[in-house]
Each structure stands twice: as structure tokens, then as C-alpha cells.
Amino acid sequence: MVPFRLPAAPRALAAALALLALPFLPTVARAHEGYDHGAPQAPVSKTIAPRGEAASAVFELVAIPRGDALVLWLDRFATGEPITDATLEVETPAGPATAEAPRTAATASPRPGWRRATRARTISTSSSR
């Protein structure tokens, strides 16, 4: 029995088609040592808590939920000096609430009864200075 052989022209055509098909065949990704993906990402701090921040040319305000209260820090934007005589009026879904700063610290928290799920819609400030 004689093995099946293609004539020369069809063999050349089959070889050309095989070469044309090579780029479309799946290949193994070639990797090598020393490939640089850039600087590694900085790790995320585990102390990050949910917070809100607002700033203007005069004031800087930070709000952080702590337990059942919303703790507010208010200071002067230019110097970072705490404003201890401020009255903060907070508009919430339950209605307006007032938070007054204690005389010994730069923090203010709303009146008892606020729940953690309460969201402040608007916070306005007033100060004697």
C-alpha cells in the first residue's frame, strides 16, 4: 500500500495555511525574572473609621461616629486652632439638633438620644469671635 501524499502545490498551500494559523493558536505567557510592576500599594490602615470632612476658607470640620454619638471637631482652617466657643447646629432627618463644644476640648457631640444611623444633612456654625 502506498502512503497518501499530496502533490507539491497543495502541500505548499497547506504549509502556508498552517503558518497563517500560528498567531491565532493559544500560547503560553512567557515571563521572566526582574519584571517590575511598579511600587507596591501602601497598606490600608486598620484604624480608618467612617468620617465626614468639610472645609472652607475659615473653618475645618471633621465628623466621626462614635457609639451612639456623632463627634465633631471644628478648628480654624489656616492655623488648626480648635474653636471651643462654637455652637454647631446639625440638621438631621429627625429634625434640627444643637451640639455645643465642651470648654475643655475641641470636640462636640450631639445631645443624648442620637443613634448611629442618624445622618447629618447640614451642619452650620456660629461663634462669638
Secondary structure, DSSP 8 states (H G I E B T S, - for coil): -------HHHHHHHHHHHHHHGGGS-------TT----S------TT----EEEE-SSEEEEEEEETTEEEEEEEETTT--B--S-EEEEEETTEEEEEE--TTSSEE---TT--TT---SEEEEE---
